Amino acid sequence: MTLRQPPLAHDTKQTDFGGWEMPVEFDSIRTEHTAVRESVGKFDVSHMGQVTVSGPDAARLLGRLTTNNVFALAPGEAQYAAVTDERGVVLDDTVVYCLPERHDEAYLFIPNAGHDTQMYERWRTHRDQWGLDATVRNRTEQYAMVAVQGPDAPDLLGAETDIELGALSRFELAAGTVAGVEALVARTGYTGETGFEVLCPWTGADRVWGALDCQPCGLGARDTLRLEMGFLLSGQDFHPDENPHTPYEAGIGFVVDTDTGFVGSDALVDAGEPAEKLTGVVLGERGVPRSGYAVTTPDGEALGTVTSGTMSPTLGEPIALAYLPREYAGNERSVRVVIRDEPKDAHTATTPFLP
């Protein structure tokens, strides 16, 4: 299969991620991770989908296909949300942007890598089924995305944009220029640090990337950074077929507003308290918990399975996420993680793992 190519060409180790050829690391994961936690780093995130929705019924369409309350958004605001099926199972998670009034289109939402065609078709199918007046466009191969993350991100990006970054609160965005390129800048990110995501035309991607003089970061550091925060990874911490879970089980119930009547809302109302929840796990011994490793009680009784795991560069401890019985969520309890048939001492923890 031919991999999709982002607008930026990177002369470094590449991997297949969601059908895109993307950089794994530029220097080392630890170097890149530390740069973001202590100063600033930049990420090419052009593999993320970009789908726009406009027209008289744009908000109604988005409101019935995402779990949060789109109607609460004003121009220049954004929200995190899930996309669920009729069972209330998460198909994808996304950020929905209500675009500034000067923009030609009303809304932009960001499917995960490789999901843009699926979500584009889902939006068009339901629009036609419900008889709504909305225009849906897949802009994924027209827009580039660059994330600038870390405590020094405001100073670095601020020197290259005419947007007043200090006026942007979390989950707000504005239109302007970056390095002379027309762009949208949102105060959003996937690292837990102060940061921004820049959306610009493909033709301006090189100019924006080159103007940001800081540590380039790949998918490896992006994964360790998001995992320290307990952020979900689509296809790994949830999958509608291989690992089906509701937003409540996945720990993102805060993005669910069942009063909006989105697809799956009735199932979530009827489901009641979830039997299991995504829970943080910290190992007390050497070893790295990986996806698929079993989590048990100290006596060896099966509890669940690791979905994501890594050695935390910041904490110097092995950390993981796993779906465990709900009584383990929010409490520090002794468990074991079975690594190569050897049970390792561990305990549950609340997320984010960082203080």
Stockholm file with secondary structure:
# STOCKHOLM 1.0

chainA/1-355         MTLRQPPLAHDTKQTDFGGWEMPVEFDSIRTEHTAVRESVGKFDVSHMGQVTVSGPDAARLLGRLTTNNVFALAPGEAQYAAVTDERGVVLDDTVVYCLPERHDEAYLFIPNAGHDTQMYERWRTHRDQWGLDATVRNRTEQYAMVAVQGPDAPDLLGAETDIELGALSRFELAAGTVAGVEALVARTGYTGETGFEVLCPWTGADRVWGALDCQPCGLGARDTLRLEMGFLLSGQDFHPDENPHTPYEAGIGFVVDTDTGFVGSDALVDAGEPAEKLTGVVLGERGVPRSGYAVTTPDGEALGTVTSGTMSPTLGEPIALAYLPREYAGNERSVRVVIRDEPKDAHTATTPFLP
#=GR chainA/1-355 SS CCCBCCSSCCCSEEEEETTEEEEEESSCHHHHHHHHHHSCEEEECTTSCCEEEESTTHHHHHHHHSSSCGGGCCTTEEEEEEEECTTSCEEEEEEEEECCTTSSSSEEECCCTTCHHHHHHHHHHHHHHHTCCCEEEECTTTEEEEEEESTTHHHHHHTTBSSCGGGCCTTBEEEEEETTEEEEEESCCSSSSSEEEEEEEGGGHHHHHHHCCSEEECHHHHHHHHHHTTCCCBTTTBBTTTBCCCTTTTTCGGGCCGGGCCTTHHHHHHHCSCSEEEEEEEESSSCCCCTTCEEECTTCCEEEEEEEEEECTTTSSEEEEEEEEGGGTTSCCEEEEEETTEEEEEEEECSCSCC
#=GC SS_cons         CCCBCCSSCCCSEEEEETTEEEEEESSCHHHHHHHHHHSCEEEECTTSCCEEEESTTHHHHHHHHSSSCGGGCCTTEEEEEEEECTTSCEEEEEEEEECCTTSSSSEEECCCTTCHHHHHHHHHHHHHHHTCCCEEEECTTTEEEEEEESTTHHHHHHTTBSSCGGGCCTTBEEEEEETTEEEEEESCCSSSSSEEEEEEEGGGHHHHHHHCCSEEECHHHHHHHHHHTTCCCBTTTBBTTTBCCCTTTTTCGGGCCGGGCCTTHHHHHHHCSCSEEEEEEEESSSCCCCTTCEEECTTCCEEEEEEEEEECTTTSSEEEEEEEEGGGTTSCCEEEEEETTEEEEEEEECSCSCC
//
